[in-house]
């Protein structure tokens, strides 16, 4: 098999191929103008009687100008660690590929479905890829370094550049697309479903990693660890799982940390690269659920940190939240629906960077309203250079819940250059007759403006009330900071 692939430029697999020793049976194809591997109806299956493990991939392709892989199914039977590795490919098409049941059994190694090392402007297109059941080891810690437990990923994409970064290389645009694909059930202590990383931090060039009509779900750590720029999701579905389900998938192994299901747009190593910004990130018309109801700070969250120009548009969020933290500029959260979910602005004063962010045209639905979601927009730090416009909030408030509608500003030092306008809040079944739609414990400066907002509340008519702090000269339409009408 190995010799056949090395000596040909087109190979069609037989219906079933058993590999008994993955180390000896692993296949390397390299240094070709083109190579095509076709395997429709084939099953590559580890049938070794003992527990065999391979650090290298079953298939490794490198230094090929045009690569095509279609129709293969790999079942590792939990005896091998990696399905396909792609290195230094100018153009590749990956279509109708299934990889499942990979298990890393040696500390410090990787369990990966598809491992792509991108160099010098590669173009890689994936369609109908299904990767599941990728299992790293378990020791109660997250440590993937040498001698550690290893890492598990369904899809791992690394901007490599062969370690020789230059301005010329950085500007050669890389494009990777994944369409109509499933990436799921990645577990172990360092189990991320997708990892897109730029260790040399040059991806502020116009690289693109585009996922369309994909499903990304069920992990012990993050759904996506995206530390390269240009990561974009269109019509994708994200979901978490429950801790019990993960323990069952891990064969009864103990999870000594809380599992998570988050998606990151951020700089992976801000301590080393403080000036790097994750750019061109997008999530458009996606569905983001927290079915597992995982309660972890960074777990079920969509995080934007060390970002510039992140766009979150037209998505539906269920029992989870969007969080901006660390350094943020020019973010847009537009036309999303939040069902028992919120937007969190946890950015300190000096880290709202140059530019203006927009939270506009969003809909928040809370029925019943719970104290963990006190408002559509929550902040535990400063709010600076933000426009909050044309949002609608519906709250069905159960007994004993103090719900504050649109904005709850809990801590920090100030709000500055914030516009809150044309928002509408509908509150029903309010047992304590509260009317706040903006609540703050923090000073709002005179550069802030609040106008043309409307609160509908059953039995109480229309009103706007602010509570909790004096406002330093901010423009408040017809009400002052204590909710007293100005005549």
Number of C-alpha atoms within 10 A of each C-alpha: 11 13 10 12 18 17 11 13 15 14 17 15 17 13 12 13 15 14 17 15 19 24 16 11 16 17 21 17 21 19 13 17 12 18 22 18 18 18 21 16 12 17 19 21 17 22 18 14 9 9 13 19 21 23 18 21 26 23 17 19 21 18 17 20 17 17 23 17 18 21 20 22 22 23 20 27 17 20 24 27 29 34 28 19 20 22 19 21 25 20 18 22 17 20 21 19 20 21 25 24 22 30 26 27 24 18 18 18 24 28 33 33 33 23 23 22 20 24 22 20 22 22 19 23 18 20 21 19 21 21 29 23 27 34 31 31 28 23 16 15 15 17 15 19 12 10 11 17 26 26 28 36 35 33 23 20 21 19 25 19 20 11 10 9 14 10 9 8 15 23 16 15 16 22 18 22 18 21 19 17 23 22 26 27 28 36 31 35 29 27 32 32 31 27 23 19 21 21 17 16 22 21 25 17 18 17 24 20 21 18 22 19 18 23 20 24 27 30 34 29 27 28 33 24 21 24 26 31 30 24 24 21 21 20 17 23 20 24 22 29 22 18 20 13 12 22 16 11 16 20 8 11 15 17 19 11 14 14 28 29 35 29 24 22 29 28 29 21 13 15 8 9 13 11 11 20 26 26 26 22 26 20 21 20 19 23 20 27 24 26 17 19 17 20 16 14 10 18 23 31 29 24 21 26 25 27 26 26 20 26 21 23 21 20 22 21 24 19 20 29 26 22 21 23 20 19 24 28 24 18 21 20 21 21 20 23 23 24 21 23 25 27 23 23 21 22 23 19 18 10 16 22 18 11 14 18 24 18 21 22 19 23 21 24 21 23 13 14 23 19 14 11 22 23 31 28 24 24 21 18 21 24 25 26 20 23 20 22 22 19 24 22 22 21 25 17 21 18 13 11 16 19 27 27 28 26 21 23 25 16 16 18 16 20 25 20 17 23 21 23 19 17 22 20 23 18 24 16 15 20 12 13 14 14 23 21 27 20 23 23 18 21 21 27 18 16 16 22 19 20 17 15 19 17 23 17 19 13 10 12 8 12 16 23 19 21 18 15 14 17 23 14 15 22 19 23 15 14 18 19 21 13 16 12 14 9 5
